[in-house]
Amino acid sequence: MIKKKTFQAKKVFVWCFVIVGSLITACLSVVCIVSVRIGFMHMHQSSFWVPIMAGMAAFGAILWLYLRLMRAALGSLQDEE
């Protein structure tokens, strides 16, 4: 009985982690997209590619980290079921 209650609490915590992680990832992705957009808006200047590359690299890193964390969090639920 106690183990089932503990699993339910863990399940709620994991899903809250997934939701909060998704919101943080979405906010950081918007910042990366704005960086890329600024780079394309200033193509007439030298080094316009720096914000484009920085935004794309940051977006890739954020997406990779998000997918790894969510796979681990949801995988922990699969182990206990």
Rosetta silent file (secondary structure, phi, psi, omega in degrees, C-alpha in Angstrom):
SEQUENCE: MIKKKTFQAKKVFVWCFVIVGSLITACLSVVCIVSVRIGFMHMHQSSFWVPIMAGMAAFGAILWLYLRLMRAALGSLQDEE
SCORE:     score description
SCORE:     0.000 S_00000001
   1 L     0.000  -45.813 -179.014    0.000    0.000    0.000 S_00000001
   2 H   -67.521  -37.199 -179.904    2.747    2.469    0.918 S_00000001
   3 H   -63.308  -37.396  179.390    4.738    1.553   -2.191 S_00000001
   4 H   -67.538  -39.865  178.049    1.728    2.374   -4.396 S_00000001
   5 H   -66.319  -38.255  178.573    1.307    5.784   -2.721 S_00000001
   6 H   -64.731  -40.517  179.140    5.013    6.477   -3.168 S_00000001
   7 H   -65.275  -38.962  178.647    4.769    5.582   -6.852 S_00000001
   8 H   -64.166  -40.521  177.966    1.795    7.924   -7.292 S_00000001
   9 H   -65.479  -40.236  178.270    3.745   10.780   -5.680 S_00000001
  10 H   -65.110  -39.386  179.873    6.723   10.036   -7.916 S_00000001
  11 H   -62.959  -42.595  177.890    4.454    9.978  -10.960 S_00000001
  12 H   -64.801  -43.034  179.720    3.051   13.423  -10.105 S_00000001
  13 H   -63.393  -42.902 -179.268    6.543   14.800   -9.515 S_00000001
  14 H   -64.566  -42.925  179.737    7.849   13.413  -12.807 S_00000001
  15 H   -68.397  -33.697  173.333    4.949   14.862  -14.794 S_00000001
  16 H   -64.988  -39.028  176.912    5.425   18.255  -13.116 S_00000001
  17 H   -62.619  -40.877  179.125    9.100   18.026  -14.073 S_00000001
  18 H   -63.948  -44.113 -178.664    8.113   17.254  -17.675 S_00000001
  19 H   -66.575  -46.669  179.955    5.728   20.240  -17.831 S_00000001
  20 H   -65.456  -41.275  177.257    8.170   22.687  -16.256 S_00000001
  21 H   -62.124  -37.711  178.072   11.000   21.381  -18.441 S_00000001
  22 H   -66.316  -40.980  178.859    8.847   21.838  -21.528 S_00000001
  23 H   -66.134  -41.737  178.354    8.026   25.428  -20.605 S_00000001
  24 H   -65.122  -42.037  178.357   11.665   26.276  -19.942 S_00000001
  25 H   -63.010  -40.167  178.928   12.697   24.647  -23.213 S_00000001
  26 H   -63.987  -42.833  179.631   10.045   26.612  -25.093 S_00000001
  27 H   -64.657  -44.292  179.483   11.214   29.918  -23.596 S_00000001
  28 H   -67.597  -32.638  177.679   14.866   29.224  -24.384 S_00000001
  29 H   -66.715  -36.717  176.700   13.932   28.120  -27.899 S_00000001
  30 H   -62.519  -40.797  177.983   12.207   31.451  -28.514 S_00000001
  31 H   -62.577  -41.412  178.408   15.423   33.240  -27.513 S_00000001
  32 H   -65.235  -40.848  179.336   17.386   31.071  -29.967 S_00000001
  33 H   -65.909  -38.400  176.917   14.902   31.754  -32.762 S_00000001
  34 H   -64.148  -39.327  178.183   15.121   35.498  -32.101 S_00000001
  35 H   -61.796  -44.586  178.487   18.912   35.270  -32.299 S_00000001
  36 H   -64.209  -41.834 -179.823   18.727   33.540  -35.676 S_00000001
  37 H   -62.968  -41.183  178.366   16.169   36.078  -36.914 S_00000001
  38 H   -63.688  -39.792  177.485   18.390   38.992  -35.879 S_00000001
  39 H   -60.956  -43.223  179.404   21.282   37.414  -37.734 S_00000001
  40 H   -71.470  -28.056  178.446   19.226   37.147  -40.918 S_00000001
  41 H   -72.155  -24.226 -177.266   17.912   40.705  -40.530 S_00000001
  42 L  -111.792   43.147 -179.071   21.464   42.068  -40.453 S_00000001
  43 L   -68.210  -18.722 -179.482   22.904   40.194  -43.419 S_00000001
  44 L   -76.933  -14.424  179.690   24.353   43.421  -44.805 S_00000001
  45 L   -93.136  156.953  175.709   26.786   43.688  -41.876 S_00000001
  46 L   -73.810  152.290 -178.799   29.955   41.724  -41.475 S_00000001
  47 L    63.902   30.955  177.146   29.805   38.805  -39.036 S_00000001
  48 L   -67.841  -20.067 -176.147   26.051   38.435  -39.465 S_00000001
  49 H   -76.115  -15.207 -176.744   26.557   34.687  -39.204 S_00000001
  50 H   -64.194  -51.148  178.176   27.598   34.810  -35.519 S_00000001
  51 H   -67.157  -27.829  177.696   24.088   35.154  -34.023 S_00000001
  52 H   -66.142  -49.282 -179.051   22.787   32.630  -36.557 S_00000001
  53 H   -67.770  -38.353  179.217   25.357   30.017  -35.571 S_00000001
  54 H   -65.319  -42.833  179.064   25.044   30.810  -31.862 S_00000001
  55 H   -65.007  -41.799 -179.953   21.262   30.503  -31.996 S_00000001
  56 H   -69.125  -40.203  178.679   21.369   27.256  -33.933 S_00000001
  57 H   -66.203  -42.973  178.875   24.026   25.728  -31.678 S_00000001
  58 H   -65.356  -40.421  178.502   22.174   26.755  -28.527 S_00000001
  59 H   -62.782  -42.627  177.527   18.897   25.420  -29.922 S_00000001
  60 H   -63.004  -42.249  179.389   20.530   22.092  -30.726 S_00000001
  61 H   -66.765  -41.388  179.069   22.070   21.846  -27.263 S_00000001
  62 H   -63.989  -45.213 -179.505   18.803   22.771  -25.547 S_00000001
  63 H   -64.652  -41.886  178.427   16.834   20.261  -27.597 S_00000001
  64 H   -62.184  -46.472 -179.744   19.403   17.509  -26.974 S_00000001
  65 H   -63.806  -42.281  179.326   19.427   18.157  -23.212 S_00000001
  66 H   -61.262  -46.943 -178.912   15.626   18.306  -23.059 S_00000001
  67 H   -65.027  -39.367  177.724   15.204   15.008  -24.891 S_00000001
  68 H   -64.163  -45.013 -179.298   17.805   13.265  -22.724 S_00000001
  69 H   -66.547  -41.373 -179.342   16.243   14.504  -19.475 S_00000001
  70 H   -68.904  -37.160  176.843   12.696   13.640  -20.519 S_00000001
  71 H   -63.527  -40.056  179.097   13.732   10.175  -21.694 S_00000001
  72 H   -69.114  -41.373 -178.454   15.400    9.552  -18.322 S_00000001
  73 H   -66.755  -46.481 -179.637   12.454   10.932  -16.333 S_00000001
  74 H   -72.833  -27.788  174.913    9.829    8.973  -18.220 S_00000001
  75 H   -67.064  -31.253  177.734   12.065    5.910  -18.230 S_00000001
  76 H   -67.856  -28.632  175.664   12.125    5.964  -14.449 S_00000001
  77 H   -72.756  -36.309 -179.082    8.348    5.606  -14.475 S_00000001
  78 H   -67.435  -32.707 -178.905    8.527    2.619  -16.828 S_00000001
  79 H   -65.296  -34.336 -174.268   10.958    0.799  -14.521 S_00000001
  80 H   -86.733  -17.922 -176.159    8.554    0.860  -11.576 S_00000001
  81 L   -76.593    0.000    0.000    5.393   -0.195  -13.401 S_00000001
